Amino acid sequence: MEWIGAGSLAAWVWLALAQGFFWRTDVRLPGRTDPERWPPVAVVVPARDEAEVLPVSLPSLLAQKYPGRAEVILVDDGSTDGTGGLARELAARGGLPLTVTAPGEPEPGWTGKLWAVRHGMALVRERGDAEYVLLTDADIAHAPDSLRELVAAAHSADLDLVSQMARLRVVSFWERLIVPAFVYFFAQLYPFRWVNRPGARTAAAAGGCVLLRRAVAERAGVPDSIRHAVIDDVTLARAVQRAGGRIWLGLGDRVESVRPYAGLGTLWRMVSRSAYAQLRHNPLLLAGTVAGLALVYLAPPVALAVGLAAGSATTAALGGAAWAVMAGTYLPMLRYYRQPLWLAPLLPGTALLYLLMTVDSAVQHYRGRGAAWKGRTYGAPGAS
């Protein structure tokens, strides 16, 4: 156990200092200057059964204070809860022009919301003049200057993709326990500083808010070139990067998700639907991930407890030190989410839940259920 505690502490020292300072929360929109001419922008919102959140999110888009020309295209992707009609009612109150369109049932080989995105971007191409496309989920509420600041950032830094990780809703007990850790783990996998370096190999985006230069998207063949992707935001960033585009990813100050996750079940499904896809459906990667999570997150409290019980001061000290470093790296994310700092020592328990969600994702895959999005299942073995 002493060697395990030492290995865990070494892993945490390395993560804290050599993994792109992933735990820091100061990666925000880069410095901005206004362009001489504000380019036209089309906002594409894929929406499937979003009547619950649309009254909060859609008015925030229609109320954007953008100096140039902008329009909103909501793609009603087979909703059964009146999403399209509600969107038209909300647009009647004023603001940016809104088009509500429906793509029909997806063709074979298209996953998740990408079919709706394809329909929206095809409409943008038909109209012809938008230089940027903002892809934003139907549950994302934007501050009035959000679009302006995104375009200014893209212009100032000559970026082809600017993505912000929306601040997710954190109200219920389970949201407090799981949501900040979700962003923390994402940043650990895709350190924002690594993503934002010119010529970087690491590519990632946050699908809830992606400003995309239309010319580069067409050069990358987006979204057709990524139509099979389950994790569409990361795959989109990789496609843009491969096409020679410059990408940027950071935490959002002006974008927030209003989707509630009242219980553990909804949060579990959010994570497990794509966790095994993140591991490329590879059993060896799954085994390595489980072992890594156990060593990095579960071993420190176990080593501390075993050391105290067995009277081994060295084992207890190693486990306690690793646990302290872990909790310390989690504090900035808790502050960003305005959550009590006593949640930091609970991170091993949260990591255990994520470990179980990942295993469950693999189990569902091999049971032939695949990933799911809004009542559609895809990615199962043998699926088209």
C-alpha positions in Angstrom: 0.0 0.0 0.0 2.9 2.3 0.6 4.0 1.9 -3.0 0.5 2.6 -4.2 0.3 5.8 -2.1 3.7 6.9 -3.5 2.6 6.2 -7.0 -0.6 8.2 -6.5 1.2 11.2 -5.0 3.7 11.1 -7.9 0.8 11.1 -10.4 -0.8 14.1 -8.7 2.4 16.1 -8.6 2.8 15.4 -12.4 -0.9 16.3 -13.1 -0.7 19.5 -11.1 2.5 20.7 -12.8 2.7 19.1 -16.2 -0.8 18.6 -17.5 -1.3 22.0 -18.9 -2.3 23.5 -15.6 -5.7 22.0 -16.4 -7.1 22.9 -12.9 -6.8 26.6 -13.4 -10.0 28.5 -14.4 -8.4 31.6 -15.9 -8.7 30.6 -19.6 -11.4 33.0 -20.8 -12.0 34.8 -24.1 -8.7 36.3 -25.4 -8.2 40.0 -25.7 -10.6 41.6 -28.1 -10.8 44.6 -30.5 -13.8 45.5 -32.5 -13.5 44.8 -36.3 -14.0 47.7 -38.7 -16.9 45.8 -40.3 -18.9 43.4 -38.2 -19.4 40.3 -40.3 -22.9 38.7 -40.8 -23.5 35.7 -38.5 -26.0 32.9 -38.5 -26.9 31.2 -35.2 -27.9 27.6 -35.6 -29.8 25.9 -32.8 -30.5 22.2 -33.0 -33.6 21.5 -30.9 -35.4 18.2 -30.1 -38.1 18.3 -27.4 -36.7 21.5 -25.8 -40.0 23.2 -24.8 -38.9 23.1 -21.1 -35.8 25.2 -21.5 -36.6 27.3 -24.7 -38.5 30.1 -22.9 -35.2 31.0 -21.1 -32.6 30.2 -23.7 -34.2 31.4 -27.0 -35.1 34.9 -25.9 -31.5 35.4 -24.9 -30.4 34.7 -28.4 -33.0 36.8 -30.0 -32.0 39.7 -27.7 -28.3 39.8 -28.8 -26.9 43.3 -29.2 -24.8 42.5 -32.2 -23.6 45.5 -34.3 -23.7 43.5 -37.6 -26.4 41.5 -39.2 -27.4 38.3 -37.5 -30.2 35.8 -37.7 -31.3 32.7 -35.7 -32.2 29.4 -37.3 -33.8 26.9 -35.0 -33.9 23.3 -36.4 -36.9 21.5 -34.9 -35.6 17.9 -35.1 -38.7 15.8 -34.8 -39.9 17.3 -31.5 -43.2 16.0 -30.0 -43.6 18.7 -27.3 -44.4 21.7 -29.5 -40.8 23.1 -29.6 -41.2 24.6 -33.1 -44.5 26.4 -32.3 -43.2 27.7 -29.0 -40.1 29.1 -30.8 -42.4 31.0 -33.2 -44.3 32.4 -30.3 -41.2 33.6 -28.5 -39.9 35.2 -31.8 -43.1 37.2 -32.1 -42.0 39.3 -29.1 -39.2 40.8 -31.1 -35.5 40.6 -31.5 -33.3 39.0 -34.2 -35.1 37.4 -37.1 -35.9 33.7 -36.5 -36.4 30.9 -38.9 -37.8 27.6 -37.7 -37.2 24.7 -40.0 -37.5 20.9 -39.8 -35.0 18.4 -41.3 -37.1 15.2 -41.4 -35.9 11.9 -40.2 -32.1 11.5 -40.3 -30.4 9.5 -43.0 -28.5 6.3 -42.0 -25.1 7.0 -40.6 -25.9 10.4 -38.9 -25.6 10.6 -35.1 -27.1 12.8 -32.5 -27.7 16.4 -33.3 -25.4 16.5 -36.3 -28.3 15.7 -38.6 -30.0 18.9 -37.4 -26.8 20.9 -37.6 -26.4 19.7 -41.2 -29.9 21.0 -42.1 -29.2 24.3 -40.4 -25.9 24.9 -42.1 -27.3 23.9 -45.5 -29.8 26.7 -45.0 -27.0 29.1 -44.1 -25.2 28.2 -47.4 -28.3 28.8 -49.4 -28.6 32.3 -48.0 -24.9 32.7 -48.8 -23.6 35.7 -46.9 -22.9 34.6 -43.3 -19.2 34.6 -42.5 -19.6 32.9 -39.2 -22.0 30.3 -37.8 -22.7 30.1 -34.1 -23.6 26.5 -33.1 -25.4 26.6 -29.8 -27.5 24.1 -27.9 -31.1 24.8 -27.2 -30.5 24.9 -23.4 -27.8 27.6 -23.5 -28.7 31.1 -22.4 -26.4 33.9 -23.7 -25.7 37.3 -22.2 -26.8 40.2 -24.5 -23.2 40.8 -25.6 -22.2 37.1 -26.0 -22.3 37.0 -29.8 -20.5 40.3 -30.1 -17.7 39.2 -27.8 -17.3 35.8 -29.6 -16.9 37.5 -33.0 -14.5 40.1 -31.6 -12.4 37.4 -30.1 -12.3 35.4 -33.4 -11.4 38.6 -35.3 -8.7 39.8 -32.9 -6.9 36.5 -32.7 -7.6 35.3 -36.2 -9.4 32.2 -34.9 -11.5 29.8 -37.0 -13.3 28.2 -34.1 -14.0 29.8 -30.8 -15.7 27.6 -28.2 -16.8 28.4 -24.6 -17.6 25.8 -22.0 -21.0 27.0 -20.8 -21.4 27.3 -17.1 -23.7 24.3 -16.3 -26.6 24.5 -13.8 -25.6 23.7 -10.3 -28.6 23.8 -7.8 -29.5 20.3 -6.6 -27.3 18.1 -4.4 -26.3 15.8 -7.3 -25.5 18.7 -9.6 -23.2 20.1 -6.9 -21.5 16.8 -6.5 -21.1 15.9 -10.2 -21.3 18.9 -12.5 -18.2 20.9 -11.5 -16.3 17.6 -11.6 -17.5 17.0 -15.2 -15.8 20.2 -16.4 -12.8 19.5 -14.2 -12.3 16.0 -15.8 -12.9 17.4 -19.3 -10.2 20.0 -18.7 -7.9 17.3 -17.4 -8.4 15.3 -20.6 -8.2 18.3 -22.9 -6.2 21.0 -21.1 -7.4 24.3 -22.5 -3.9 25.8 -22.7 -2.8 22.9 -24.9 -5.8 23.2 -27.2 -5.1 27.0 -27.6 -1.4 26.7 -28.6 -0.7 27.4 -32.3 0.1 24.1 -34.0 -1.1 22.0 -31.0 -1.9 18.4 -31.3 -4.7 18.5 -28.7 -8.1 19.5 -30.2 -11.4 20.0 -28.3 -14.4 22.1 -28.2 -17.5 22.5 -26.1 -20.6 21.8 -28.2 -22.9 24.1 -26.4 -21.3 27.2 -27.8 -19.1 27.1 -30.9 -18.4 30.0 -33.2 -17.2 28.7 -36.5 -15.8 30.5 -39.5 -18.0 29.3 -42.4 -15.2 29.1 -45.0 -13.1 26.8 -42.8 -16.1 24.7 -42.0 -16.8 24.1 -45.7 -13.1 23.3 -46.3 -13.2 20.8 -43.5 -16.4 19.3 -44.9 -18.3 19.9 -41.7 -20.7 18.5 -40.7 -20.7 15.7 -43.3 -17.1 14.7 -42.5 -18.0 14.1 -38.8 -21.5 12.6 -39.3 -20.6 9.4 -37.4 -19.3 11.1 -34.3 -20.9 10.5 -31.0 -18.7 13.1 -29.3 -19.4 15.7 -31.9 -17.8 18.7 -30.3 -14.3 17.2 -30.0 -14.5 15.6 -33.4 -15.6 19.0 -34.9 -12.5 20.7 -33.4 -10.2 18.0 -34.8 -11.7 18.4 -38.3 -11.2 22.1 -38.2 -7.7 21.7 -36.9 -6.9 19.2 -39.7 -8.2 21.6 -42.3 -5.6 24.2 -41.1 -8.0 26.2 -38.9 -7.0 27.7 -35.6 -9.1 26.8 -32.6 -9.6 28.1 -29.1 -11.4 26.7 -26.1 -12.1 28.2 -22.6 -14.6 28.7 -19.8 -17.6 30.9 -20.5 -18.5 34.1 -18.7 -21.5 34.9 -20.9 -23.0 31.5 -21.6 -24.9 29.3 -19.2 -26.9 26.1 -19.4 -30.4 26.2 -18.0 -31.0 22.5 -18.3 -31.9 21.0 -14.9 -30.4 17.7 -13.7 -32.5 17.2 -10.6 -31.5 13.6 -9.9 -28.6 11.2 -10.2 -30.3 9.3 -13.0 -30.3 12.2 -15.5 -26.7 13.0 -14.8 -25.7 9.4 -15.0 -27.3 9.1 -18.5 -25.5 12.4 -19.6 -22.1 10.9 -18.8 -22.6 7.2 -19.7 -24.2 7.9 -23.1 -20.8 8.8 -24.5 -18.2 7.7 -22.0 -17.3 4.5 -23.8 -17.2 6.2 -27.1 -14.6 8.5 -25.7 -12.5 5.4 -25.2 -13.2 4.4 -28.8 -15.1 1.3 -27.6 -11.7 -0.3 -26.8 -11.8 -2.8 -23.8 -8.0 -2.2 -23.2 -8.6 1.5 -22.9 -11.5 0.9 -20.6 -9.3 -1.3 -18.3 -6.6 1.3 -18.3 -9.0 4.0 -17.5 -10.5 2.1 -14.6 -7.0 1.3 -13.2 -5.9 4.9 -13.7 -9.0 6.3 -11.9 -8.5 3.9 -9.1 -4.8 4.8 -8.7 -5.2 8.5 -9.0 -8.5 9.2 -7.3 -9.4 6.2 -5.1 -6.0 5.2 -3.8 -5.2 8.4 -1.7 -8.1 8.1 0.8 -7.6 4.3 0.9 -3.9 4.7 1.6 -4.6 7.2 4.3 -7.1 5.0 6.0 -5.0 1.8 5.7 -1.9 3.7 7.0 -3.8 5.0 10.0 -5.3 1.6 10.7 -2.0 -0.2 10.4 0.0 2.4 12.2 2.1 3.1 9.1 2.9 6.8 9.2 4.6 6.7 5.8 1.6 5.2 4.0 -0.8 7.6 5.8 1.3 10.6 4.9 1.6 9.6 1.2 -2.1 9.0 0.9 -2.9 12.2 2.8 -0.5 14.3 0.7 -2.0 12.9 -2.6 -5.5 13.6 -1.4 -4.5 17.1 -0.4 -3.0 17.9 -3.8 -6.1 16.4 -5.5 -8.4 18.6 -3.4 -6.3 21.6 -4.0 -6.5 21.3 -7.7 -10.3 21.1 -7.5 -10.8 24.3 -5.5 -10.6 26.7 -8.5 -13.4 24.8 -10.3 -15.6 24.9 -7.2 -14.9 28.7 -6.9 -15.8 29.1 -10.6 -19.1 27.4 -9.9 -19.6 29.3 -6.6 -19.8 26.1 -4.6 -18.7 25.4 -1.0 -15.1 24.4 -0.8 -15.8 21.5 1.5 -16.8 19.6 -1.6 -13.2 19.3 -2.7 -12.3 16.4 -0.4 -15.3 14.5 -1.8 -13.7 14.3 -5.2 -12.7 10.6 -4.8 -16.4 9.7 -4.2 -17.4 11.6 -7.3 -14.6 9.9 -9.3 -15.9 6.6 -8.2 -19.3 7.5 -9.6 -17.7 8.5 -12.9 -15.8 5.2 -13.0 -19.1 3.3 -12.6 -20.7 5.5 -15.3 -17.9 4.6 -17.7 -18.2 0.9 -17.0 -22.0 1.2 -17.4 -21.5 2.9 -20.7 -19.4 -0.1 -21.9 -22.0 -2.5 -20.6 -24.8 -0.7 -22.5 -22.7 -0.7 -25.6 -22.1 -4.5 -25.5 -25.8 -5.1 -24.8 -26.5 -3.5 -28.2 -28.0 -0.3 -26.8 -25.3 2.1 -28.0 -25.3 5.8 -27.2 -28.6 7.8 -27.1 -29.6 11.4 -27.8 -33.2 12.6 -27.3 -34.7 9.2 -27.8 -32.4 8.1 -30.6 -29.9 5.3 -30.2 -26.8 5.0 -32.3 -23.3 3.5 -32.1 -24.4 0.1 -31.0 -22.6 -3.0 -32.4 -24.0 -3.7 -35.8 -25.8 -0.4 -36.0 -25.8 1.5 -39.3 
